[in-house]
Amino acid sequence: MSRTVLAIDIGSTKICAIIAEIDDNNSIAITGAGTSKAQGLKKGSITNIDLASKSIKIALDDAKRVSGSDVKIAIVSISGAYTKSLNSNGIVNIQNKEISFKEIERVMQTSLYNANIPNEYDVLHALPFNFKVDDQDNIEDPLGMNAARLEVETHIITTQKSNLNNLKKAVRGAGVEVENVVLNGYTSSIATLNDDEKELGVCVIDMGGNTSNITIHSGNSIRYNEFLGVGSNHVTNDLSMALHTPLNIADSVKLNYGSLLTPSNELIELPIIGDENTTHEVSLEVVHNVLFARVEETLMILAQFIERSGLKDQIGAGIVLTGGFSKMEGIRDLAVATFGSIPVRLAKPKEMDGLFDNLRSAEYSSAIGLVMYAAKSYTQYEIDVNKKVRHSNETPSEQSSVDFMDDEQIPTQESEIDEVKEDKMIYLDAKKDKKSDEANSINKFWNWATQLF
């Protein structure tokens, strides 16, 4: 039986809502999509909840009209801005000498418990990158193995609680409840990478309008993620200042004449900022020089991120560029020159049933990856934002009912939001908030004891 999912990708310059049907084999068929200009956001973070909600609702309503269905819960992407990452580990003893999912669950929760996470941060993802069974290292999947001890090393991605809560409020304001939140760099990787690249190690850079997100995969899991608040709109700003022309004209010049290849001596006529009735001539060589300087600077900073990660030697498959900024002509050649001997490829999202033509472009990689995440295209095991341990062979959680709408029926009332069930996900620490301080102490002692015994 198929299930209906709603994915909302909240980018730095646009918001994309996609409704898809996922069957029992996790095959995806897109039934509706809508996009809108992002408002109330700056560098991927919410700065005005009301404006952001309106932008989300425009994209959402368009997707619902095309799909003809009303989905009341959504899986939402979150920017890498204000995220922090750390590595942690956990150890548990196996009493019955055979590793079940319960032991994997326990060791992952132990690694999360051992992590030193600041109080003002919430966990987005806890992604295991190395399981160790007894003294055997680099176990891909320990399930069913015989062992006396199980260890795990985990990459934990956290975000500020305020950032996460503001995102959820903005989505609720658009008329839907948030079921899950996923890092957009993670979803871009899901949409663009193949299994060989993940196994060999690869760096994915999603270059958007106002931000660039970088993730490094090694051992089929994310090992490093970083955020840079620079995107293609900064090129527009540079052009506007250098050419002394309005922003909208500068953006048009970037789209029509923007190239990082050999400059041209051709002249174009542009209006002057503040006096659009007066024009002046500008050489395309000037346009090329401005573009080249900004893009080269951006790529050099990203190259420094890769150096600082300490994982440069582990990205055997090279670098994958995606996102709208990566569509600029000549960017691959400049990236190859900047990153050195590392191979570089440009990536679009993977094909799937019902994929609209406009969604095939690189700027929709994160949105398509979000739908694929809903179809269980994530790592073998992980702990998500709801503190639930996910695994790729799990049974999909029950979805809220999907109503087929009348022509003019678009949900907007708060009462409709309240109808969303709170028990759609299984929370491993659902009782945590109800415990007293004394109970919390007992819980901590139990976690400590399980590591010893």
KELUM-57443 format. One line per field, with one value per residue (C-alpha): residue number from 1; residue in one letter; z, x, y. Coordinates in steps of 0.2 Angstrom, whole numbers. Example, Ala and Ser with C-alpha at 12.3 -4.5 7.8 and 13.67 -1.06 7.14 Angstrom:
2
nr: 1,2
rest: A,S
z: 39,36
x: 62,68
y: -22,-5
***
This chain:
453
nr: 1,2,3,4,5,6,7,8,9,10,11,12,13,14,15,16,17,18,19,20,21,22,23,24,25,26,27,28,29,30,31,32,33,34,35,36,37,38,39,40,41,42,43,44,45,46,47,48,49,50,51,52,53,54,55,56,57,58,59,60,61,62,63,64,65,66,67,68,69,70,71,72,73,74,75,76,77,78,79,80,81,82,83,84,85,86,87,88,89,90,91,92,93,94,95,96,97,98,99,100,101,102,103,104,105,106,107,108,109,110,111,112,113,114,115,116,117,118,119,120,121,122,123,124,125,126,127,128,129,130,131,132,133,134,135,136,137,138,139,140,141,142,143,144,145,146,147,148,149,150,151,152,153,154,155,156,157,158,159,160,161,162,163,164,165,166,167,168,169,170,171,172,173,174,175,176,177,178,179,180,181,182,183,184,185,186,187,188,189,190,191,192,193,194,195,196,197,198,199,200,201,202,203,204,205,206,207,208,209,210,211,212,213,214,215,216,217,218,219,220,221,222,223,224,225,226,227,228,229,230,231,232,233,234,235,236,237,238,239,240,241,242,243,244,245,246,247,248,249,250,251,252,253,254,255,256,257,258,259,260,261,262,263,264,265,266,267,268,269,270,271,272,273,274,275,276,277,278,279,280,281,282,283,284,285,286,287,288,289,290,291,292,293,294,295,296,297,298,299,300,301,302,303,304,305,306,307,308,309,310,311,312,313,314,315,316,317,318,319,320,321,322,323,324,325,326,327,328,329,330,331,332,333,334,335,336,337,338,339,340,341,342,343,344,345,346,347,348,349,350,351,352,353,354,355,356,357,358,359,360,361,362,363,364,365,366,367,368,369,370,371,372,373,374,375,376,377,378,379,380,381,382,383,384,385,386,387,388,389,390,391,392,393,394,395,396,397,398,399,400,401,402,403,404,405,406,407,408,409,410,411,412,413,414,415,416,417,418,419,420,421,422,423,424,425,426,427,428,429,430,431,432,433,434,435,436,437,438,439,440,441,442,443,444,445,446,447,448,449,450,451,452,453
rest: M,S,R,T,V,L,A,I,D,I,G,S,T,K,I,C,A,I,I,A,E,I,D,D,N,N,S,I,A,I,T,G,A,G,T,S,K,A,Q,G,L,K,K,G,S,I,T,N,I,D,L,A,S,K,S,I,K,I,A,L,D,D,A,K,R,V,S,G,S,D,V,K,I,A,I,V,S,I,S,G,A,Y,T,K,S,L,N,S,N,G,I,V,N,I,Q,N,K,E,I,S,F,K,E,I,E,R,V,M,Q,T,S,L,Y,N,A,N,I,P,N,E,Y,D,V,L,H,A,L,P,F,N,F,K,V,D,D,Q,D,N,I,E,D,P,L,G,M,N,A,A,R,L,E,V,E,T,H,I,I,T,T,Q,K,S,N,L,N,N,L,K,K,A,V,R,G,A,G,V,E,V,E,N,V,V,L,N,G,Y,T,S,S,I,A,T,L,N,D,D,E,K,E,L,G,V,C,V,I,D,M,G,G,N,T,S,N,I,T,I,H,S,G,N,S,I,R,Y,N,E,F,L,G,V,G,S,N,H,V,T,N,D,L,S,M,A,L,H,T,P,L,N,I,A,D,S,V,K,L,N,Y,G,S,L,L,T,P,S,N,E,L,I,E,L,P,I,I,G,D,E,N,T,T,H,E,V,S,L,E,V,V,H,N,V,L,F,A,R,V,E,E,T,L,M,I,L,A,Q,F,I,E,R,S,G,L,K,D,Q,I,G,A,G,I,V,L,T,G,G,F,S,K,M,E,G,I,R,D,L,A,V,A,T,F,G,S,I,P,V,R,L,A,K,P,K,E,M,D,G,L,F,D,N,L,R,S,A,E,Y,S,S,A,I,G,L,V,M,Y,A,A,K,S,Y,T,Q,Y,E,I,D,V,N,K,K,V,R,H,S,N,E,T,P,S,E,Q,S,S,V,D,F,M,D,D,E,Q,I,P,T,Q,E,S,E,I,D,E,V,K,E,D,K,M,I,Y,L,D,A,K,K,D,K,K,S,D,E,A,N,S,I,N,K,F,W,N,W,A,T,Q,L,F
z: 0,-5,7,3,9,9,8,11,6,14,4,6,-10,-14,-5,-14,-8,-16,-14,-18,-17,-10,-13,-3,-13,-9,-27,-28,-39,-38,-39,-35,-33,-30,-27,-21,-17,0,12,30,29,29,25,27,44,49,52,51,55,47,31,30,34,19,7,13,11,-7,-12,-2,-10,-27,-24,-16,-31,-43,-33,-28,-10,7,17,35,40,32,32,31,27,38,33,39,47,66,66,76,74,85,86,100,104,114,120,126,132,123,136,124,113,97,91,89,84,102,105,90,97,114,108,97,112,123,110,110,129,130,118,126,118,124,132,119,105,99,89,71,66,75,61,65,54,62,71,80,85,99,91,73,66,51,52,39,48,65,65,69,72,87,99,117,115,102,100,88,83,78,69,78,70,81,78,89,98,94,75,75,84,73,58,65,70,52,44,57,52,34,40,42,56,56,57,54,50,39,36,18,15,19,7,-7,-5,-5,-22,-31,-25,-30,-19,-26,-22,-4,-2,-9,0,-8,-4,-9,-10,-13,-19,-17,-18,-2,6,2,12,12,18,17,16,21,25,19,32,34,43,41,37,36,31,21,20,2,-14,-31,-24,-18,-36,-41,-27,-33,-51,-45,-37,-50,-65,-55,-60,-51,-43,-54,-70,-62,-59,-77,-83,-72,-80,-98,-99,-83,-88,-80,-97,-109,-107,-121,-127,-132,-124,-116,-112,-94,-84,-70,-52,-46,-63,-74,-88,-91,-98,-99,-109,-100,-106,-104,-98,-83,-79,-81,-70,-56,-58,-58,-42,-32,-37,-35,-18,-13,-20,-11,6,2,-1,16,24,16,22,40,40,40,28,11,9,11,-3,-17,-28,-28,-26,-32,-35,-35,-32,-43,-41,-49,-65,-69,-85,-82,-64,-65,-74,-60,-46,-54,-54,-36,-28,-36,-41,-34,-48,-49,-57,-58,-52,-54,-44,-48,-60,-53,-59,-61,-60,-67,-80,-69,-54,-64,-62,-49,-38,-33,-27,-9,-12,-21,-8,5,-4,-6,13,16,6,18,7,22,31,37,55,62,76,69,76,86,95,85,79,61,50,31,33,45,43,38,52,50,40,44,33,16,10,-8,-9,-18,-30,-18,-2,4,23,32,50,66,70,55,62,79,70,67,78,90,90,72,78,91,103,112,126,126,145,148,150,163,175,190,193,204,190,178,190,190,171,170,182,171,155,164,171,154,147,160,160
x: 0,7,9,9,23,26,43,47,64,67,82,91,82,67,55,50,36,35,21,25,18,30,25,30,46,50,48,44,31,30,12,13,26,26,40,40,53,60,55,58,75,93,107,95,88,71,72,53,41,26,34,42,25,17,31,30,11,12,23,13,-4,3,9,-8,-17,-7,-7,-26,-22,-20,-6,-6,12,29,47,57,75,85,100,118,119,121,125,139,146,156,161,157,158,148,152,140,142,132,124,117,132,122,119,101,94,91,110,113,100,108,125,120,110,125,136,123,123,142,142,146,131,128,111,106,108,97,103,98,107,118,126,137,153,162,155,168,163,175,192,186,185,175,160,147,132,134,116,116,134,141,151,154,156,149,157,152,159,146,146,133,126,117,108,103,86,79,84,75,59,58,58,44,34,35,30,15,10,8,-5,6,14,33,36,55,69,84,100,99,118,113,98,108,120,106,99,116,128,129,135,152,156,149,161,176,173,166,164,147,145,128,130,114,108,115,123,135,134,148,147,161,155,167,162,144,141,143,160,161,149,151,142,147,136,141,131,126,117,134,140,124,129,146,141,128,142,155,144,134,118,102,102,88,99,114,105,100,118,124,111,113,131,139,153,170,178,187,181,173,177,159,150,132,122,115,105,113,108,97,94,88,84,102,113,131,141,150,163,159,177,173,158,170,183,170,162,179,185,170,168,187,187,172,180,196,187,178,195,201,186,191,209,203,192,207,198,205,215,198,188,194,178,182,170,152,145,127,114,109,126,135,126,137,147,165,163,169,186,189,185,197,211,206,205,221,221,204,192,176,159,143,127,109,96,92,78,61,43,34,49,44,56,60,64,78,89,104,95,82,94,90,71,72,84,71,58,71,75,56,58,72,87,97,112,111,107,105,96,85,79,65,78,72,84,81,87,85,75,62,43,37,29,10,6,-8,-23,-23,-39,-42,-47,-61,-55,-55,-51,-34,-31,-27,-35,-26,-39,-33,-16,-22,-29,-12,-8,6,9,15,33,40,51,64,64,46,45,60,52,40,54,59,77,79,73,85,99,94,93,111,117,108,116,133,130,125,142,151,139
y: 0,17,31,50,61,80,87,105,111,128,136,152,160,148,136,120,109,91,79,61,43,30,12,-4,-6,13,18,36,44,63,69,88,102,120,134,151,165,163,178,180,170,176,164,149,154,161,180,183,169,177,180,163,155,164,159,141,141,148,133,121,127,125,107,103,109,99,83,85,79,87,81,86,82,86,82,98,103,114,125,121,138,138,119,112,94,83,64,53,34,21,4,-10,-28,-41,-53,-66,-65,-61,-43,-38,-22,-18,-19,-7,4,4,7,22,30,27,37,51,51,52,67,84,93,111,114,127,114,100,84,84,68,55,45,30,29,14,-1,-12,-30,-36,-31,-31,-14,-6,-17,-12,-19,-28,-35,-54,-55,-65,-54,-50,-32,-19,-2,13,29,42,59,70,85,98,114,129,125,142,140,123,129,145,133,122,137,144,127,126,143,137,124,108,99,94,76,76,88,84,94,100,95,78,78,85,70,58,65,66,52,34,19,19,37,35,19,28,44,60,78,86,105,112,130,140,158,164,149,134,118,105,87,74,56,42,24,27,40,59,62,81,95,114,130,145,160,164,160,166,182,188,188,198,211,212,215,228,238,236,240,253,246,240,223,216,221,214,198,197,201,186,174,180,184,175,164,159,155,166,184,194,212,214,229,229,244,245,258,267,264,279,285,271,283,285,271,267,254,240,228,209,208,218,206,191,198,201,184,175,184,180,162,159,166,155,139,143,145,128,121,127,118,102,104,108,92,81,70,76,59,50,57,45,49,67,82,84,101,104,118,133,142,126,129,144,141,136,133,115,120,133,121,108,122,127,110,103,85,80,76,86,83,93,84,85,75,57,53,46,44,60,71,88,95,110,99,90,105,106,119,106,92,96,95,78,71,76,65,51,52,49,33,27,32,37,28,10,17,34,44,57,74,65,54,39,26,24,9,6,-9,-2,-2,15,24,27,42,54,52,60,69,73,91,100,113,127,118,123,121,137,136,132,119,109,108,102,87,80,65,66,47,45,42,31,41,32,45,50,48,58,75,68,62,71,76,60,49,58,53,35,35,42,28,15,22,21,4,-3,2,-8,-24
***
